[in-house]
C-alpha cells in the first residue's frame, strides 16, 4: 500500500519486530521498573500483554522507510495509552497527532531533548495504519516527540540510516479497537 512519506521495504514478522523493541527498550532498567510498577514481572510480559489486545502476533506486518522523519512523524497519531492521552479531554482522545500535542503542552523536554541531541540509529517505530491511512503510533513516542520538537524548532537531523516503521493495517470497523486499547490501559489487572 502506498502511504505518503513512506517507502515500502519488505514484509516482516511480529517476532522480529518485538525482538527489536525488546533490544532497544526492554533492556533499559527504567522501562523494566515501569513494567513492575504496573504490576508485571518483566518488560516482556508488560509489552507483550498490551499488544495482544489488538492481536499483534496474528497480524501481517510490513516495514516502511520514513523518507523525511522530521516532516512525517509529527503527523502520526499518539498511542491509545492513558499516559499520553491525558493531555486531551475524554471526547478528544485518540484523535491527535504529535504536532497537535506540541501545540497544546510542553512536557518531558529534558528526555526528549536528550533524544533529539543524540537520536538513536538505527531506529524503528511500530504503528497501526487505519483505513483512512492515518498512522497510530504504538511504540516510539519519545523519539516521535524528539522529531516533532525538531520540526517545531526548525532543526535538521542528519540521519546515517533513515528510521523505519513496522506497520499493520486495520480493516474497516477495527478502529474501535483503538478506543478499547485506551480504556484497557497497560496496568496489570488483578487476578480473579
FINUPA-792928 format. One record per residue (C-alpha): residue number from 1; z, x, y. Coordinates in nm, 3 decimals. Example, Ala and Ser with C-alpha at 12.3 -4.5 7.8 and 13.67 -1.06 7.14 Angstrom:
REM residues 2
   nr        z        x        y
    1    0.780    1.230   -0.450
    2    0.714    1.367   -0.106
END
This chain:
REM residues 192
   nr        z        x        y
    1    0.000    0.000    0.000
    2   -0.087    0.131    0.346
    3    0.209    0.145    0.582
    4    0.174    0.260    0.941
    5    0.321    0.606    0.995
    6    0.347    0.685    0.625
    7    0.117    0.868    0.385
    8    0.132    0.770    0.018
    9    0.213    1.067   -0.204
   10    0.294    0.950   -0.559
   11    0.493    0.716   -0.783
   12    0.848    0.830   -0.853
   13    1.119    0.710   -1.091
   14    1.465    0.593   -0.988
   15    1.643    0.863   -1.190
   16    1.472    1.135   -0.986
   17    1.546    0.956   -0.657
   18    1.913    0.909   -0.747
   19    1.941    1.272   -0.861
   20    1.808    1.396   -0.526
   21    2.052    1.167   -0.345
   22    2.338    1.296   -0.555
   23    2.236    1.658   -0.493
   24    2.227    1.608   -0.117
   25    2.524    1.370   -0.061
   26    2.717    1.333   -0.385
   27    2.824    1.697   -0.390
   28    2.990    1.670   -0.049
   29    3.369    1.634   -0.056
   30    3.371    1.395    0.243
   31    3.145    1.147    0.057
   32    3.345    1.179   -0.264
   33    3.658    1.091   -0.065
   34    3.488    0.786    0.087
   35    3.396    0.668   -0.263
   36    3.760    0.699   -0.371
   37    3.883    0.522   -0.057
   38    3.655    0.234   -0.152
   39    3.816    0.216   -0.496
   40    3.561    0.411   -0.703
   41    3.649    0.712   -0.917
   42    3.327    0.901   -0.837
   43    3.043    0.912   -0.588
   44    2.801    0.822   -0.869
   45    2.997    0.505   -0.954
   46    3.010    0.401   -0.588
   47    2.646    0.452   -0.501
   48    2.519    0.351   -0.845
   49    2.709    0.022   -0.834
   50    2.574   -0.067   -0.490
   51    2.207   -0.009   -0.573
   52    2.244   -0.208   -0.895
   53    2.292   -0.510   -0.665
   54    1.916   -0.502   -0.599
   55    1.830   -0.360   -0.943
   56    1.704   -0.028   -0.805
   57    1.688    0.119   -1.154
   58    1.446   -0.155   -1.271
   59    1.205   -0.141   -0.978
   60    0.889    0.057   -0.919
   61    0.930    0.332   -0.660
   62    0.676    0.526   -0.456
   63    0.712    0.838   -0.242
   64    0.558    0.846    0.105
   65    0.544    1.130    0.358
   66    0.670    1.031    0.703
   67    0.395    1.168    0.928
   68    0.581    1.160    1.261
   69    0.951    1.115    1.179
   70    1.075    1.107    1.540
   71    0.838    0.821    1.622
   72    0.851    0.631    1.291
   73    1.209    0.645    1.162
   74    1.372    0.478    1.468
   75    1.176    0.164    1.374
   76    1.335    0.143    1.029
   77    1.593   -0.133    0.993
   78    1.959   -0.048    0.940
   79    2.112   -0.075    0.592
   80    2.277   -0.404    0.497
   81    2.623   -0.245    0.500
   82    2.923   -0.375    0.695
   83    2.995   -0.029    0.839
   84    2.654   -0.018    1.010
   85    2.604   -0.388    1.080
   86    2.941   -0.433    1.251
   87    2.772   -0.344    1.581
   88    2.595   -0.682    1.583
   89    2.720   -1.041    1.579
   90    2.705   -1.217    1.240
   91    2.390   -1.410    1.326
   92    2.217   -1.088    1.439
   93    2.291   -0.876    1.132
   94    2.016   -0.736    0.908
   95    1.761   -0.768    1.187
   96    1.789   -0.448    1.389
   97    1.629   -0.107    1.391
   98    1.786    0.227    1.469
   99    1.615    0.222    1.810
  100    1.781   -0.113    1.886
  101    2.117    0.017    1.763
  102    2.095    0.312    2.002
  103    2.021    0.078    2.292
  104    2.343   -0.108    2.214
  105    2.604    0.150    2.113
  106    2.686    0.518    2.113
  107    2.871    0.633    1.806
  108    2.924    0.934    1.580
  109    2.731    1.150    1.820
  110    2.907    1.471    1.708
  111    2.798    1.422    1.348
  112    2.452    1.301    1.446
  113    2.406    1.588    1.694
  114    2.506    1.835    1.424
  115    2.232    1.696    1.201
  116    1.982    1.694    1.487
  117    2.055    2.058    1.570
  118    2.018    2.163    1.206
  119    1.802    1.897    1.044
  120    1.821    1.931    0.663
  121    1.499    2.022    0.485
  122    1.366    1.906    0.257
  123    1.493    1.556    0.322
  124    1.422    1.223    0.157
  125    1.518    0.876    0.272
  126    1.542    0.574    0.042
  127    1.419    0.235    0.157
  128    1.301   -0.114    0.078
  129    0.970   -0.235    0.214
  130    0.985   -0.607    0.290
  131    0.680   -0.835    0.253
  132    0.622   -0.809    0.631
  133    0.601   -0.426    0.587
  134    0.929   -0.367    0.771
  135    1.134   -0.095    0.608
  136    1.507   -0.139    0.549
  137    1.677    0.195    0.503
  138    1.906    0.218    0.200
  139    2.000    0.584    0.236
  140    1.970    0.842    0.513
  141    2.137    0.668    0.807
  142    2.290    0.969    0.978
  143    1.959    1.156    0.953
  144    1.776    0.848    1.083
  145    2.025    0.834    1.370
  146    1.956    1.200    1.447
  147    1.583    1.132    1.463
  148    1.647    0.828    1.684
  149    1.861    1.040    1.915
  150    1.580    1.299    1.929
  151    1.338    1.026    2.037
  152    1.582    0.885    2.290
  153    1.632    1.230    2.444
  154    1.265    1.330    2.422
  155    1.342    1.618    2.187
  156    1.090    1.762    1.946
  157    1.182    1.870    1.594
  158    0.965    2.125    1.419
  159    0.959    2.042    1.050
  160    0.868    2.305    0.792
  161    0.829    2.019    0.547
  162    0.790    1.661    0.664
  163    1.056    1.418    0.540
  164    0.967    1.172    0.267
  165    1.085    0.824    0.185
  166    1.114    0.671   -0.160
  167    1.020    0.304   -0.127
  168    1.035   -0.001   -0.343
  169    0.862   -0.321   -0.242
  170    1.035   -0.658   -0.227
  171    0.828   -0.963   -0.314
  172    0.816   -1.276   -0.102
  173    1.154   -1.451   -0.127
  174    1.352   -1.138   -0.217
  175    1.451   -1.081    0.147
  176    1.763   -1.290    0.080
  177    1.888   -1.000   -0.135
  178    1.938   -0.804    0.188
  179    2.191   -1.063    0.310
  180    2.370   -1.063   -0.026
  181    2.398   -0.681   -0.010
  182    2.568   -0.711    0.328
  183    2.801   -0.984    0.202
  184    2.890   -0.776   -0.105
  185    2.964   -0.451    0.081
  186    3.042   -0.127   -0.104
  187    3.413   -0.157   -0.177
  188    3.503   -0.196   -0.545
  189    3.615   -0.544   -0.634
  190    3.946   -0.558   -0.823
  191    3.919   -0.605   -1.199
  192    3.981   -0.957   -1.313
END
